[in-house]
Amino acid sequence: MKEIRSIHICGMGALGLNFGLKLATALPDGATKYLLDDARYARYQDKHFTINGEPVHPHMVRGKEAGIADLVIVATKYTGLFEAMDTIAPSVGEDTIILSILNGVTSEEILRERFGKNKVVDSVSQGMDAMHFGDEIRYSKFGELCIGLTDDATQENLDAVLALFNKAGFPYTLDLDIRHRMWSKFMLNCGLNQCACVYNATYGDLLRDGSKEMAAMVAAMREVIALANAEGIHLTEKDLNLYLDIQRTLAPENRPSMGQDRLNKRPTEVELFAGTVIKKAEKYGICTAVNQYLYNAVKKIEASYLGH
């Protein structure tokens, strides 16, 4: 069986550091590397990362000097995906497996176009409530990866990733319908993440029965249900309620990532969420009034601190 002996990771946010450092425990020292472009490599040398108050020491290298990896994990935000592909390119060989842990339903497709169909294994993260400010990450729930096989992936590559997960004691769910799972999480993010930004809201605010935050969140999610069904993905109200229940297990005072983006004055992933919904829905004539409202509101918020 194919064996993963080296991991290269692009992205040093909550998912990249938490998940990457957990997987690194299955391999010898130096076998897990964090890939940076030249500018980030120079800037990150003086950084001191902590997770739940404990110092961590990721092994950082320039992407162009890292060599070929058995597994490349893309853990950036969608806003950095295209830049990340240039950074990981020197690490991708003929037999390299690529795992994207980005939000949304489009990153695997984009990576396949660049690096080839069979290299990419489909996955989606869920259940993490990490807060990321500066070099400090805090979480109460570590979360997990849901992973599965699509027509474009190979069983050999999936088996190799699962063997690594098992060796590291990494939390995962093998999902026989991974596309349904990815669209379910996308549905959640279009409501939860975007409303967290627009209403400057915590998980507790968003899940308070009868609140305007929850009403807008659920309405945005229902527009994604309509779109998913048009795309051949059978999402229902049951999926909506299941994902709301998952969020109720997270620390109510914490914020989803787009809420953190607003506080940190960072670019958001609104193009990945409402931007994708609006664009895809046009060909089906599906109304996306709530996602359009959230898109416009997020863009206005971004303009207030990004200056465009």
Summary of the structure (lengths in Angstrom):
residues: 308
radius of gyration: 18.7
end to end distance: 50.9
largest distance: 53.8
contacts: 1047
relative contact order: 0.12
helix: 50%
strand: 15%
